[in-house]
Amino acid sequence: MSNILKNIKVADTANQNDQIKKLREEYIKKLEQVTSLSRDQARNILLEELGNELKGDVAKIIKESEDEAKTSAHRKAQEILVDAMKHGALDYIAEYTISTIKIPDEDIKGRIIGKEGRNIRAFENTTGVDVDLDEEGIIRLSSFDPVRREVARRALDVLIKDTRIQPVRIEEVVVQTRKEVEAIILEEGEKLVHAVGVYNLNADLVALLGRFKFRTSFGQNLIVHTLEETKIGAQIAHEVGASVDVVKLGCLFHDIGKIVSDKEGSHVKLGADLLSKYKMPREVVNCVLEHHEDKPFSSIESVIVYIADAISGARPGARHEDYEEYLKRLREMEEIAKGFNGVEDAYAFEAGRELRVIINPGKLDDIETTILAKQIKDEIDKKLIIPGVVRVTAIREFRVTEPKE
């Protein structure tokens, strides 16, 4: 009995579904007649109207997503840069060259001056620095070249302790001190590369990096600037997934051209040429070539080196452009003098108001030396703009030393 009832219910349900289907088709036909639209046309109209209604919502969603992405990207960039600068904070203190020496008594000053000033004259000519003895208990050493000042400071310290102060002994001590300073320069280069985690570099390149200790760029000590920039650059490279090794080397050598002072050209090109000579990877050479945007960036690593250099060099108080121009002018004065025949060396003093020229006595006599001093002064006046009057002092000294038996 139950099966019969069940079959009846199934049959009724099937009949009802058929009726519903028929009614639905009749309504659709009537709608098509009233609207003169087919089923597909009506569906397209509905979809179009729905799409128009949703356009505003979609545009709003897209705009909100873009704003959120920009905010997140800006925040992430800030986090990367701040974290990189935090890693670039240094506990390294640059030894800006000491230019004063304390002496125990005034008797030492008398020995340093020597009879008729021959000792102090020999010391200044050999070291290329100006010695100021006016202040009691202090000797001041003046030269725009920090390496010269360091050599002079160390040599004078040795002479004061030795007490044997006379021209020949002065020259011996200065020569020995120069060798010691060269060793210090190599040691400073090794400290720098180890501090940033770079190893197995050519010894000549390490020695050039060590000269950063006694060199400034727009008043900013180069060894501090390079160390700071390399740490910042390495951290940025790590955060964005760039080559940390390439960025480290690019930052480390970006200003190496400023040490190559015996050639003409921008420090960017000089640095790139030097690295190419030592077979450094092309990616590193490109970082040096492009860190001042002289060429379009060829890689993300080049961009990072540029950014790290800007962060270190552009922060308030880091650099003083006038100081750099001042050093450049003094070096040009010296180079002009060295270009004349018979000149062994030349040293600029007193902010460029005095130039001392050391003459080879075997090439020029006294009359020729007098004429040469005037020629050098005229050439400086023609090529450089120097405030005030430039005094050129030509020093010609003939010395004979008998060999000891």
C-alpha positions as CSV (number, residue, x, y, z in Angstrom):
1,M,0.0,0.0,0.0
2,S,2.8,2.4,0.9
3,N,4.6,1.7,-2.4
4,I,1.5,2.6,-4.3
5,L,1.1,5.9,-2.4
6,K,4.8,6.7,-3.0
7,N,4.4,6.2,-6.7
8,I,1.4,8.4,-6.8
9,K,3.4,11.3,-5.1
10,V,6.2,10.9,-7.5
11,A,3.8,11.1,-10.5
12,D,2.1,14.2,-9.0
13,T,5.5,15.9,-8.5
14,A,6.5,15.2,-12.1
15,N,3.2,16.5,-13.4
16,Q,3.7,19.7,-11.3
17,N,7.2,20.2,-12.7
18,D,6.0,19.9,-16.3
19,Q,3.2,22.4,-15.6
20,I,5.7,24.9,-14.1
21,K,8.0,24.4,-17.0
22,K,5.2,25.1,-19.5
23,L,4.0,28.2,-17.5
24,R,7.6,29.5,-17.5
25,E,7.9,29.1,-21.3
26,E,4.5,30.8,-21.8
27,Y,5.6,33.8,-19.6
28,I,8.9,34.1,-21.5
29,K,7.1,34.1,-24.9
30,K,4.7,36.8,-23.6
31,L,7.6,38.9,-22.3
32,E,9.4,38.6,-25.6
33,Q,6.2,39.7,-27.4
34,V,5.7,42.7,-25.1
35,T,9.4,43.8,-25.1
36,S,10.2,42.7,-28.7
37,L,13.4,41.1,-27.2
38,S,14.8,37.6,-27.4
39,R,16.0,35.8,-24.3
40,D,19.7,36.4,-25.2
41,Q,19.0,40.1,-25.8
42,A,17.2,40.5,-22.5
43,R,20.0,38.7,-20.7
44,N,22.6,41.0,-22.3
45,I,20.7,44.1,-21.2
46,L,20.5,42.8,-17.7
47,L,24.2,42.0,-17.6
48,E,25.0,45.4,-19.0
49,E,22.9,47.2,-16.5
50,L,24.4,45.2,-13.7
51,G,27.9,45.9,-15.0
52,N,27.2,49.7,-15.1
53,E,25.9,49.5,-11.5
54,L,29.1,47.7,-10.4
55,K,31.5,49.9,-12.3
56,G,31.5,52.5,-9.6
57,D,32.0,49.9,-6.9
58,V,34.8,48.2,-8.9
59,A,36.6,51.5,-9.5
60,K,36.3,52.4,-5.8
61,I,37.7,49.0,-4.8
62,I,40.6,49.4,-7.3
63,K,41.4,53.0,-6.1
64,E,41.3,51.8,-2.5
65,S,43.6,48.9,-3.4
66,E,46.0,51.2,-5.2
67,D,46.1,53.7,-2.3
68,E,46.8,50.9,0.1
69,A,49.5,49.4,-2.1
70,K,51.2,52.9,-2.4
71,T,51.0,53.4,1.3
72,S,52.4,50.0,2.0
73,A,55.2,50.4,-0.5
74,H,56.1,53.8,0.9
75,R,56.1,52.4,4.4
76,K,58.2,49.5,3.3
77,A,60.7,51.7,1.5
78,Q,61.0,53.9,4.7
79,E,61.6,50.8,6.8
80,I,64.3,49.5,4.4
81,L,66.1,52.9,4.3
82,V,65.8,53.5,8.1
83,D,67.0,50.0,8.8
84,A,69.9,50.5,6.3
85,M,70.9,53.8,7.9
86,K,70.8,52.1,11.3
87,H,73.2,49.5,10.1
88,G,75.4,52.3,8.7
89,A,75.8,54.0,12.0
90,L,79.5,53.9,12.8
91,D,81.6,53.4,15.9
92,Y,84.7,54.2,13.8
93,I,86.3,57.6,14.6
94,A,88.4,59.1,11.9
95,E,91.8,60.4,12.9
96,Y,91.7,63.8,11.4
97,T,95.4,64.6,11.1
98,I,96.9,66.3,14.2
99,S,98.5,69.6,13.3
100,T,99.8,70.6,16.7
101,I,102.6,69.2,18.9
102,K,103.2,70.1,22.5
103,I,106.8,70.7,23.6
104,P,108.2,70.5,27.1
105,D,110.2,73.8,27.1
106,E,111.3,76.6,24.9
107,D,114.8,75.2,24.5
108,I,113.4,72.6,22.1
109,K,112.1,75.4,19.9
110,G,115.6,76.8,19.7
111,R,117.0,73.5,18.5
112,I,114.2,73.1,16.0
113,I,114.9,76.6,14.6
114,G,118.7,76.0,14.5
115,K,121.5,78.5,13.7
116,E,120.1,81.3,11.6
117,G,117.0,79.2,11.0
118,R,118.7,76.4,9.0
119,N,116.9,73.5,10.8
120,I,113.4,74.9,10.5
121,R,114.1,75.8,6.9
122,A,115.3,72.3,6.1
123,F,112.3,70.8,7.9
124,E,109.8,72.9,6.0
125,N,111.5,72.2,2.6
126,T,111.8,68.5,3.2
127,T,108.2,67.9,4.5
128,G,106.4,70.5,2.5
129,V,104.6,71.9,5.6
130,D,104.7,75.3,7.2
131,V,105.9,75.4,10.9
132,D,104.4,78.0,13.3
133,L,106.4,78.5,16.5
134,D,104.7,81.7,17.7
135,E,102.5,80.1,20.5
136,E,104.3,79.1,23.7
137,G,104.5,75.4,24.4
138,I,103.0,74.4,21.0
139,I,104.3,73.9,17.5
140,R,101.7,74.2,14.7
141,L,102.1,72.3,11.4
142,S,100.2,73.8,8.5
143,S,99.6,72.2,5.0
144,F,96.5,71.4,3.0
145,D,97.8,67.9,2.4
146,P,96.9,65.7,5.4
147,V,99.5,63.1,4.5
148,R,102.3,65.7,4.5
149,R,101.1,67.0,7.9
150,E,101.1,63.4,9.3
151,V,104.6,62.8,8.0
152,A,105.8,66.1,9.5
153,R,104.1,65.5,12.8
154,R,105.6,62.0,13.3
155,A,109.0,63.2,12.1
156,L,109.1,66.2,14.4
157,D,108.1,64.0,17.3
158,V,111.0,61.7,16.6
159,L,113.4,64.6,16.2
160,I,112.3,66.1,19.5
161,K,112.9,62.9,21.4
162,D,116.2,62.3,19.5
163,T,117.5,65.8,20.2
164,R,119.9,65.5,17.2
165,I,118.3,68.2,15.1
166,Q,120.3,69.2,12.1
167,P,119.5,69.3,8.3
168,V,120.9,65.8,7.3
169,R,119.3,64.1,10.3
170,I,116.0,65.9,9.5
171,E,116.1,64.4,6.0
172,E,116.9,60.9,7.2
173,V,114.0,61.0,9.7
174,V,111.5,62.4,7.2
175,V,112.4,59.6,4.7
176,Q,111.9,56.9,7.3
177,T,108.7,58.5,8.5
178,R,107.3,58.5,5.0
179,K,107.8,54.7,4.9
180,E,106.1,54.3,8.2
181,V,103.1,56.4,7.0
182,E,102.8,54.2,3.9
183,A,102.6,51.1,6.1
184,I,99.9,52.9,8.2
185,I,98.0,53.6,5.0
186,L,98.1,49.9,4.0
187,E,96.9,49.0,7.5
188,E,94.0,51.4,7.3
189,G,93.0,50.0,4.0
190,E,92.9,46.5,5.5
191,K,90.8,47.7,8.4
192,L,88.3,49.3,6.0
193,V,87.8,46.2,3.8
194,H,87.6,43.9,6.8
195,A,85.0,46.2,8.5
196,V,82.7,45.8,5.5
197,G,83.4,42.1,5.0
198,V,85.4,42.2,1.7
199,Y,88.5,40.0,1.4
200,N,91.1,38.8,-1.1
201,L,91.5,42.1,-2.8
202,N,94.7,43.2,-4.6
203,A,97.2,44.7,-2.2
204,D,97.6,47.8,-4.4
205,L,93.8,48.5,-4.3
206,V,93.8,48.0,-0.5
207,A,96.7,50.5,-0.1
208,L,94.7,53.0,-2.3
209,L,91.7,52.6,0.0
210,G,93.9,53.2,3.0
211,R,94.7,56.7,1.6
212,F,91.0,57.5,2.2
213,K,92.1,58.1,5.9
214,F,94.0,61.2,4.8
215,R,91.6,62.4,2.1
216,T,88.3,64.3,2.2
217,S,85.5,64.8,-0.2
218,F,83.8,68.2,0.2
219,G,85.1,68.2,3.8
220,Q,83.8,64.7,4.6
221,N,86.5,62.2,5.5
222,L,86.6,59.6,2.7
223,I,87.2,56.5,4.9
224,V,84.2,57.4,7.1
225,H,82.0,58.2,4.1
226,T,83.0,54.9,2.3
227,L,82.5,52.8,5.4
228,E,79.1,54.4,6.1
229,E,78.0,54.1,2.5
230,T,79.0,50.5,2.1
231,K,77.2,49.4,5.2
232,I,74.0,51.2,4.1
233,G,74.3,49.9,0.5
234,A,74.8,46.3,1.7
235,Q,71.7,46.4,3.9
236,I,69.5,47.9,1.2
237,A,70.8,45.2,-1.3
238,H,69.9,42.5,1.3
239,E,66.4,43.9,1.8
240,V,65.5,44.1,-1.9
241,G,67.2,40.9,-3.0
242,A,70.0,42.5,-5.0
243,S,73.6,41.2,-5.1
244,V,75.2,42.2,-1.8
245,D,78.7,41.5,-3.1
246,V,78.4,43.7,-6.1
247,V,76.9,46.5,-4.1
248,K,79.7,46.2,-1.4
249,L,82.4,46.5,-4.0
250,G,80.6,49.3,-5.9
251,C,80.3,51.3,-2.7
252,L,83.8,50.5,-1.5
253,F,85.4,51.7,-4.7
254,H,83.0,54.4,-5.9
255,D,85.4,57.2,-5.0
256,I,88.7,55.4,-5.7
257,G,89.3,57.8,-8.6
258,K,89.8,60.7,-6.2
259,I,93.1,59.0,-5.0
260,V,94.4,58.8,-8.6
261,S,95.8,62.3,-8.6
262,D,98.5,61.8,-11.3
263,K,96.0,61.7,-14.2
264,E,93.5,64.0,-15.8
265,G,89.8,63.3,-15.8
266,S,86.8,62.9,-13.6
267,H,87.1,60.7,-10.5
268,V,84.3,58.6,-11.9
269,K,86.2,57.7,-15.1
270,L,89.5,57.4,-13.4
271,G,88.0,55.0,-10.8
272,A,86.4,52.9,-13.5
273,D,89.6,52.7,-15.5
274,L,91.6,51.7,-12.4
275,L,89.1,48.9,-11.6
276,S,89.2,47.6,-15.1
277,K,92.9,47.5,-15.0
278,Y,92.7,45.2,-12.0
279,K,90.1,43.0,-13.7
280,M,87.2,43.8,-11.3
281,P,83.8,42.4,-12.4
282,R,82.0,44.5,-15.0
283,E,79.0,44.9,-12.8
284,V,81.2,46.6,-10.2
285,V,82.9,48.9,-12.7
286,N,79.4,50.0,-13.9
287,C,78.4,50.9,-10.4
288,V,81.4,53.2,-10.2
289,L,80.6,54.7,-13.7
290,E,77.0,55.3,-12.9
291,H,77.0,56.5,-9.2
292,H,76.8,60.1,-10.3
293,E,74.3,59.4,-13.1
294,D,76.9,60.1,-15.8
295,K,75.5,57.1,-17.5
296,P,72.0,55.5,-17.3
297,F,71.7,52.8,-14.6
298,S,72.4,49.4,-15.9
299,S,71.4,47.4,-12.9
300,I,69.6,47.5,-9.5
301,E,73.0,47.4,-7.9
302,S,74.0,50.6,-9.6
303,V,70.9,52.3,-8.3
304,I,71.6,51.1,-4.7
305,V,75.2,52.4,-4.8
306,Y,73.8,55.8,-6.0
307,I,71.2,55.8,-3.2
308,A,73.7,54.8,-0.5
309,D,76.1,57.5,-1.7
310,A,73.4,60.1,-1.6
311,I,72.3,59.1,1.9
312,S,75.8,59.4,3.3
313,G,76.9,62.5,1.4
314,A,73.8,64.5,1.5
315,R,72.9,64.3,5.1
316,P,73.1,67.7,6.9
317,G,76.7,68.7,8.0
318,A,78.4,65.9,6.1
319,R,80.1,68.0,3.4
320,H,81.4,71.5,2.7
321,E,81.8,72.2,-1.0
322,D,84.0,75.3,-0.4
323,Y,86.6,73.3,1.3
324,E,86.9,70.9,-1.6
325,E,87.3,73.7,-4.1
326,Y,90.0,75.2,-1.8
327,L,92.0,72.0,-1.9
328,K,91.6,71.7,-5.6
329,R,92.9,75.2,-6.1
330,L,96.0,74.6,-4.0
331,R,96.8,71.4,-5.8
332,E,96.6,73.2,-9.1
333,M,99.0,75.8,-7.9
334,E,101.5,73.1,-7.0
335,E,101.1,71.4,-10.4
336,I,101.6,74.6,-12.3
337,A,105.0,75.2,-10.6
338,K,106.1,71.5,-11.1
339,G,105.5,71.9,-14.8
340,F,108.5,74.3,-15.1
341,N,111.9,72.9,-15.9
342,G,114.3,72.7,-13.0
343,V,111.6,72.5,-10.3
344,E,112.0,69.5,-8.0
345,D,108.9,70.1,-5.9
346,A,106.4,72.8,-4.8
347,Y,104.3,73.4,-1.7
348,A,101.3,75.7,-1.2
349,F,100.9,77.5,2.1
350,E,98.8,80.1,3.8
351,A,95.5,79.2,1.9
352,G,97.3,79.6,-1.4
353,R,98.9,83.0,-0.6
354,E,102.4,81.5,-0.6
355,L,104.0,78.9,-2.9
356,R,107.4,77.6,-2.1
357,V,109.3,76.1,-5.0
358,I,112.3,73.8,-4.5
359,I,114.8,74.2,-7.3
360,N,117.4,71.7,-8.6
361,P,120.6,73.6,-8.2
362,G,122.3,71.6,-10.9
363,K,119.7,72.8,-13.5
364,L,119.3,76.4,-12.7
365,D,121.6,79.2,-11.4
366,D,120.6,82.1,-9.1
367,I,119.6,84.4,-12.0
368,E,117.5,81.7,-13.7
369,T,115.8,80.9,-10.4
370,T,114.8,84.6,-9.9
371,I,113.4,84.6,-13.4
372,L,111.6,81.3,-12.9
373,A,109.8,82.6,-9.7
374,K,108.4,85.5,-11.8
375,Q,107.3,83.1,-14.5
376,I,105.5,80.8,-12.1
377,K,103.7,83.7,-10.4
378,D,102.5,85.1,-13.8
379,E,101.3,81.6,-14.8
380,I,99.3,81.2,-11.6
381,D,97.8,84.7,-12.0
382,K,96.7,83.8,-15.5
383,K,95.2,80.3,-14.8
384,L,93.8,80.6,-11.3
385,I,91.7,83.1,-9.4
386,I,93.4,83.5,-6.0
387,P,92.1,86.1,-3.5
388,G,94.9,88.4,-2.4
389,V,98.5,88.5,-3.6
390,V,100.4,85.2,-4.2
391,R,104.0,85.2,-3.1
392,V,106.3,82.7,-4.9
393,T,109.4,81.7,-3.0
394,A,112.0,79.8,-5.0
395,I,114.6,77.9,-2.9
396,R,117.9,76.9,-4.4
397,E,120.4,75.3,-2.1
398,F,123.6,73.6,-3.2
399,R,124.9,71.0,-0.8
400,V,128.0,68.7,-0.9
401,T,128.4,65.8,1.5
402,E,131.8,64.1,1.7
403,P,131.5,60.3,2.1
404,K,132.7,58.9,5.4
405,E,136.0,57.0,5.2
